[in-house]
Amino acid sequence: MGLNAHRVVDRKEWRRLGTGVLLHGDLPHLVSNCTALVQEGAPLERRLGGARFAALLASTTLLSQGLYGGWAGAHSAPAAC
């Protein structure tokens, strides 16, 4: 499992905040995400520049994973591992 709030917080597995978005359920899911990134991301990167676009991707990744992790942590029991 990519993002497990209890592993992030209790076990200090902070890498999960950044790597959880790289996992996909299946090939069509991966292809649709890559297609959307190319279609929407390429024009945005040209407008913002490479460094600002990378910073935007990194910050939205951490924000979304952090928000999801906080929500999931508040609504689930600790994972048995």
N, C-alpha and C positions, 0 to 999 in steps of 0.2 A: 504494500500500500504506500503510495507516494506521500500524502500528507496525513499524518495521524497526530492530532493535537497533543495527545498524551506523550507520545514519543518525542515531540518537539520540546515540550515544556518539562516533563518529568525526567526524561533521559538526556535532555540537552542535545538532541539531534537537529541542530539548527540548519544543517544542509538541506533538510526536507522542505524548508521554506522556498528555496530556489529550484530544487530539482523536481518537486511535485508537478510542476506545470509541463515538464518534459515527457511525462508518462501519458500514454494514450491507451484507451480501451481496445482499439483494433485498428487495422490499416485504414479503413475509410475515415475514421475519426482523425487520424494523423494527416491524411491527404487533404481533408476539408480544412483543417486548421492551417496547414502549409499554404494552401490555395488562398485562403482569406488573408494570410499574412503577406503574401506576395502582392495580391490585388490592392489591399488597403495600405500595407506598410511601405511599399516602394515609393508611392507619391509623397507620403508623409515624411519618409527619410530624406527625400530630395528637398522638401520644404524646410525641415528642421536641421539637416546636416547629420552626419553619421554619429558624432559623439552625443548630441542631444537626443537623437532617436534611441541610441543604446541606453542612455540614462532613463528615458521614458519607459522603455521596455523593462528595465531592471526595477524601477520604482513601482510600476504597476504590478509586476510579478510579486514583489515582496508585499505590497499592500493587499493584493487580492488573497494571497496565501495566508497572510497574517489575519485578515478579517475572517476568512473561512476557518482557519485554525481556532480562532477565538470563539466563533459560533459553534463549531463542531465540539470543541472542548466543553462548552457550556451545556451541550445537549446530548452528551454521550457518556457512557461509563468507560473507565480505563480499559485499554486493550490488554488482553491476556497474551503474554509473549514468553 
